């Protein structure tokens, strides 16, 4: 292990998969690891590739349930059609028999017409629109997709409570998908007393930005600290705008770095004797 650390810190490592994929470019600077920071970025890329493959497997396993049920429904319909065709070919089905079957189909259409419409809309929602996969965190109360069926989708809340939602209802709602989103932004709002000196506010802004930019593993560069509004005539509302290096699929990975920023902000306020 010590030897590996020395190689990463003082030597150069190349990622084999990137060399194979980008061997035609001839630029080795993008495929070599020369520092600990670049090693962490390479490890993150490897983890993301493995996670994507795992999510694809979860998607296949999740949609398999819906596909199996759809397959059963199609089998029933095809079996009925084959039975009627065999009766016609063998001459068993007479005109009276066909008239009786037609009248029953018309009656069933009145009874089950809305159900057939709902099933058709659900199939279009699942297999054509396909707004989410199993395991995705969606912007429906922050729930995670647990199971996908023809008529319903089962969600899992943060406390492991299962919630069953009709697909006909979901098809009429806007659905935000965190898993399919790119690296996402965030904001931290806070207030300081209106009597706070402008020099202290400027110094606070500078220290917060410096801290965030020092955490390159979690945040993108160039965050912003802006004045938002005047609250209750004695407070200045401010906000820190920053961008994660991940999306919000994993809430723990989002909240932990954010909590560290908040803790650092509290330390800055206390060090500068700012009322917040």
Secondary structure, DSSP 8 states (H G I E B T S, - for coil): -HHHHHHHHHS-EE-HHHHHHTTTT--GGGSEE-SHHHHHHHHHHHHHHHHHHHHHHHHHHHHHHHHHHHHHHHHHHHHHHHHHHHHHHHT---HHHHHHHHHHHHHHHHHHHHHHHHHHHHHHIIIII----TT-BBSSTT-EEEEE-SSEEEEE-TTS-EEEEEHHHHTTS---BSTTS-S-EEEEEEEEETTS-HHHHHHHHHHHHHHHHH-TTTB-S--EEEEEEEETTTEEEEEEEEEBSS-SSSHHHHHHHHHHHHHHHHHHHHHTT---
